[in-house]
Amino acid sequence: MDMLMIVFRASLQVRVHEILRSCGVLAFTEIPETVGTGQSGPAEGISYYPGTNSVILVALEPAQRDQVATAIKEWCAETLKHSVWVKPAIRVFAWPCAQLA
């Protein structure tokens, strides 16, 4: 099993939830209104750095982990085909995990 961490602009929440549902992910933990900075710039929830991020943590078996990662990659790739769309500010990370209790 792997822990998947999805970090994304809070404004993308509806689409991220749609992707998870389409991949059969029914349970996850979401940490809203996180702040930070990255390649797409700061998200600090203040007037000159508006917006915040959200973080989703979900434990998945490898096949479902790959399904979610592929769906997110395809979404990002699709935005590049449209000159007026902006690539989503989203990153996905995974590491091994084991349920202990």
N, C-alpha and C positions, 0 to 999 in steps of 0.2 A: 504494500500500500504506500502511496505517496501523499504528502501534504502539498496541495496546490495553493499558492498565494497569488491572487489577482489584485493588482493595484491599478486604480483607474480614476479619472476625473469623475466626481460625483454626478456631473451632468449626463454621464453615459450609463447611469444605473439601470434604466429601463432596458436598454439594449443588452447589457451584460446579463441581466436576469433572464431575458428571452433566450440568450445563447445557452445559459445553464439549463433552463427548462427543456430546450430542444435536444440537449445532450442527456436528458434523464436525470439531471442533478436536482434532487428534491430537498436536500438538507445541506446547509452551510452556515457559517458564522460570518456576519458582516460587521465591520467596524466603520461607521460613517464619520464624516467630517475630520479626516486625518489631514495633517499638513505636511508639507515637504517641498523639495525641489528636485528636478531631474532634467532630462533632455528637453522636455517640452516646457520647461520653465517652472517658476515657483507656484505653489498652490497653498496659500497661507490664510485664506479667508478674511483678508483685510482689503481695504479699498484699493490700494495700488498693486496688490497681488490677489485679485479676486479668485473665488472658487476654492474648493477643497477636494481632497481625494477620498475615496473609500477603499477599504481593503476587505477582500473576501478570502476566508480560509476554508478549505474543504478537503477532506481526506477521500481519496479515490483509488480504485484499483487501476493498474497501468492502462488498460484498454480505454476506460472512461476518461482518465487523465489525458490521454492522447487525443481523444475525441474532442474534449473541451479546448485543448491547445490548438488543434487544427481548425476548429470553428472560429476561434479568435484570430488566428493568422489569416484565414480566408476573409474575414470581415475587414481586417486592416488592408489586405491586398485589394479588395474590392474598392476601397476608397481611393486608391491610387489611380483607378481607371476613370475617375470623375474629376475634372479639373477644378470644380468649385467645392468639392468635399475636402474636409480636413482629416488627415490621418488621426484616428482615435489615440488619445493619450492613455495608453494601457500597457501594462507589463505583466508577464506571467512567469512565476518561478515555481520550482518543485524540488522537494527533497524527500528522502525516505522517512517514513514514520510508522510507528506501531502503536496500537491502542493498548494501554496498560491497565485500564480499569473500566 
